[in-house]
């Protein structure tokens, strides 16, 4: 099972981007196989078995070391890695600060109780839902990206006429927001930062925030072609 799964995703990777978690089922069976081949308790005491046991211990030690460094890096940047090379920083730093900024913007709206929070990617929407105070329900506007579970959680009718505060990664997106809102304020640039012992203050990522008014509808993903296999008839 492991070999077949890895081969399938290897072939797919030649054509499209593959994320490391997609072949996760293959890891489970691979762990069982590795344990059976290299773990202690092998029958007999041959030199081959002893060599496998040494490899087993080396593998466990290396895995423990790498895992410890990654977990430590999550808490504090102990490794001399700039943000561009530090994926842990890009994926975990700055969300609390962003949540506070978005909350302040929501409270500054004329109708905060009728203002929803959105991202143009489900990752941003879900991060805000987790890190903002009170963990509010957030929306992912998938109209220009790709379908995901948010298309099933929200409908246009639930939000029509409401205002919104949105976060997105690319500034030019501000030009398409009027398709789904009656009015959109100028974009605000938000820079998320971290401070470390090696390079001081660094910008983890730059995001853009927009205050939008009068939602007109248009949450769900719109296929560019009717032949797209993801389109729901």
Phi, psi and omega per residue, in radians:
X1 nan -0.767 -3.115
X2 -1.071 -0.845 -3.092
X3 -1.080 -0.779 -3.137
X4 -1.073 -0.791 -3.128
X5 -1.113 -0.785 3.132
X6 -1.104 -0.684 3.131
X7 -1.128 -0.742 3.138
X8 -1.053 -0.832 -3.110
X9 -1.253 -0.506 3.059
X10 -1.124 -0.759 3.109
X11 -1.151 -0.720 3.105
X12 -1.100 -0.609 -3.108
X13 -1.128 -0.327 3.087
X14 -1.286 -0.242 -3.069
X15 -2.094 -0.601 -3.109
X16 -2.382 2.880 3.103
X17 -1.286 2.306 3.134
X18 -2.037 2.300 3.095
X19 -1.560 2.603 -3.043
X20 -1.084 -0.439 -3.104
X21 -1.462 -0.214 -3.082
X22 -1.110 -0.781 3.113
X23 -1.465 0.449 -3.067
X24 -0.919 -0.704 3.124
X25 -0.989 -0.532 3.141
X26 -1.180 -0.521 3.135
X27 -1.132 -0.662 -3.078
X28 -1.079 -0.862 3.134
X29 -1.219 -0.537 3.093
X30 -1.151 -0.656 3.101
X31 -1.067 -0.743 3.130
X32 -1.092 -0.760 -3.130
X33 -1.125 -0.779 3.136
X34 -1.104 -0.729 3.121
X35 -1.097 -0.696 -3.136
X36 -1.166 -0.572 -3.073
X37 -1.520 -0.596 -2.942
X38 -2.112 -0.182 -3.056
X39 -1.312 2.836 3.075
X40 -1.068 2.815 3.093
X41 1.711 0.167 3.081
X42 -1.144 2.511 3.129
X43 -1.233 2.316 3.141
X44 1.549 2.923 -3.102
X45 -2.216 0.690 -3.083
X46 -1.209 2.842 3.120
X47 -1.095 -0.591 3.123
X48 -1.116 -0.717 3.119
X49 -1.136 -0.732 3.119
X50 -1.094 -0.677 3.124
X51 -1.137 -0.695 3.109
X52 -1.147 -0.650 3.139
X53 -1.139 -0.693 3.090
X54 -1.104 -0.713 3.106
X55 -1.126 -0.676 3.095
X56 -1.031 -0.853 -3.118
X57 -1.141 -0.679 3.101
X58 -1.098 -0.755 3.139
X59 -1.099 -0.754 3.108
X60 -1.118 -0.739 3.138
X61 -1.110 -0.747 3.129
X62 -1.133 -0.747 3.125
X63 -1.087 -0.721 3.125
X64 -1.114 -0.748 -3.131
X65 -1.110 -0.853 -3.116
X66 -1.109 -0.762 3.140
X67 -1.095 -0.709 3.132
X68 -1.117 -0.745 3.136
X69 -1.116 -0.724 -3.137
X70 -1.141 -0.775 3.135
X71 -1.137 -0.680 3.101
X72 -1.147 -0.669 3.135
X73 -1.131 -0.523 3.077
X74 -1.107 -0.642 -3.086
X75 -1.448 -0.670 -3.103
X76 -2.755 2.363 -3.059
X77 -1.262 1.398 -3.110
X78 -1.396 -0.385 -3.133
X79 -1.569 2.475 -3.131
X80 -1.342 1.143 3.140
X81 -2.030 2.248 3.026
X82 -1.237 2.785 -3.063
X83 -0.972 -0.653 -3.108
X84 -1.049 -0.457 -3.133
X85 -1.819 -0.048 -3.052
X86 -1.887 1.622 -3.096
X87 -1.157 -0.540 3.120
X88 -1.054 -0.652 3.130
X89 -1.215 -0.783 -3.081
X90 -1.129 -0.457 -3.070
X91 -1.765 -0.228 -3.037
X92 -2.187 -0.284 -3.036
X93 -1.685 2.474 2.997
X94 1.656 -0.129 -3.049
X95 -1.220 -0.631 3.107
X96 -1.099 -0.794 3.121
X97 -1.089 -0.719 3.117
X98 -1.107 -0.731 3.108
X99 -1.039 -0.695 3.127
X100 -1.169 -0.689 3.123
X101 -1.123 -0.802 -3.127
X102 -1.130 -0.714 3.113
X103 -1.058 -0.716 3.116
X104 -1.113 -0.702 3.119
X105 -1.146 -0.715 3.131
X106 -1.077 -0.793 -3.131
X107 -1.174 -0.372 3.112
X108 -1.489 -0.106 3.102
X109 -1.290 2.725 -3.132
X110 -1.146 -0.544 -3.132
X111 -2.218 1.235 -3.080
X112 -1.036 -0.547 -3.135
X113 -1.295 -0.265 3.096
X114 -2.018 0.604 -3.123
X115 -2.158 2.127 3.096
X116 -1.783 2.873 -3.091
X117 -1.955 2.322 -3.115
X118 -2.399 2.743 2.949
X119 -2.163 2.793 3.080
X120 -1.676 0.055 2.957
X121 -2.356 2.537 -3.096
X122 -1.126 -0.450 3.119
X123 -1.096 -0.786 3.135
X124 -1.169 -0.733 3.139
X125 -1.076 -0.741 -3.097
X126 -1.273 -0.604 3.085
X127 -1.108 -0.750 3.118
X128 -1.134 -0.694 3.127
X129 -1.082 -0.560 -3.110
X130 -1.449 -0.737 -2.969
X131 -1.605 -0.343 -3.137
X132 -1.272 2.632 3.141
X133 -1.051 2.291 -3.121
X134 1.437 -0.094 -3.139
X135 0.798 1.171 -3.108
X136 -1.221 2.800 3.022
X137 -1.287 2.241 -3.136
X138 -1.999 2.916 -3.052
X139 -2.145 2.490 2.984
X140 -1.933 2.053 3.083
X141 -1.509 1.866 -3.012
X142 -1.693 0.084 -3.021
X143 -0.847 -0.704 -3.036
X144 -1.888 0.098 -3.074
X145 -2.006 -1.811 3.117
X146 -2.606 2.754 -3.085
X147 -1.211 2.588 3.028
X148 -2.712 -3.024 -2.998
X149 -1.103 -0.411 3.123
X150 -1.084 -0.432 3.096
X151 -1.103 -0.396 -3.141
X152 -1.675 -0.364 -3.082
X153 -1.453 -0.524 -3.069
X154 -2.290 2.561 3.005
X155 -2.125 2.804 3.133
X156 -0.996 -0.684 -3.068
X157 -1.067 -0.473 -3.130
X158 -1.240 -0.362 -2.981
X159 -2.189 -0.019 -3.077
X160 -0.947 2.328 3.098
X161 1.472 -0.199 -3.120
X162 -1.394 2.797 3.032
X163 -1.614 3.032 -3.086
X164 -2.746 2.742 2.956
X165 -2.118 2.155 -3.066
X166 -2.131 2.686 3.122
X167 -2.213 2.374 3.138
X168 -2.610 2.943 -2.985
X169 -1.695 -0.371 -3.045
X170 -2.127 2.135 -3.041
X171 -1.017 -0.703 -3.120
X172 -1.043 -0.267 3.122
X173 -1.025 -0.435 -3.123
X174 -0.991 -0.442 -3.085
X175 -1.315 -0.334 -3.131
X176 -1.756 -0.220 -3.135
X177 -1.046 -0.562 3.080
X178 -1.055 -0.221 3.061
X179 -1.170 -0.467 -3.074
X180 -2.081 -0.067 3.087
X181 -2.280 2.623 3.127
X182 -1.243 -0.595 -3.133
X183 -2.605 2.514 -3.133
X184 -2.337 2.228 3.094
X185 -1.294 2.805 3.074
X186 -0.971 2.583 -3.072
X187 -1.201 2.573 3.079
X188 -2.003 2.272 3.135
X189 -1.514 2.307 3.139
X190 -2.158 2.132 3.120
X191 -1.914 2.106 3.098
X192 -1.605 2.323 -3.008
X193 -2.244 2.836 2.958
X194 -2.381 2.718 3.112
X195 -2.086 2.198 -3.128
X196 -2.309 2.945 -3.087
X197 -1.331 -0.299 -3.034
X198 -1.635 -0.780 -3.020
X199 -2.161 0.180 3.121
X200 1.207 -2.448 -3.124
X201 -1.464 2.235 3.122
X202 -2.258 2.602 3.049
X203 -1.447 2.065 -3.141
X204 -1.293 -0.854 3.047
X205 -2.798 2.724 3.114
X206 -1.927 2.168 3.134
X207 -2.111 2.962 -3.111
X208 -2.262 2.457 -3.066
X209 -2.114 2.454 3.131
X210 -2.377 2.423 3.012
X211 -1.691 2.177 -3.024
X212 -2.166 2.634 -3.022
X213 -2.327 2.392 3.046
X214 1.197 1.302 -3.136
X215 -1.138 2.264 -3.072
X216 -1.762 -0.168 -3.057
X217 1.891 2.750 3.131
X218 2.136 0.619 -3.136
X219 -1.245 -0.786 -2.922
X220 -1.286 2.661 3.084
X221 -1.053 2.411 3.109
X222 -2.002 1.995 -3.123
X223 -1.138 2.470 3.111
X224 -1.330 -0.349 3.140
X225 -2.453 2.463 3.112
X226 -1.189 -0.252 3.130
X227 -1.470 -0.116 3.135
X228 -1.073 2.196 -3.067
X229 -1.164 -0.296 3.135
X230 -1.453 -0.171 -3.115
X231 -1.222 2.350 3.116
X232 -1.717 2.115 -3.113
X233 -1.407 nan nan
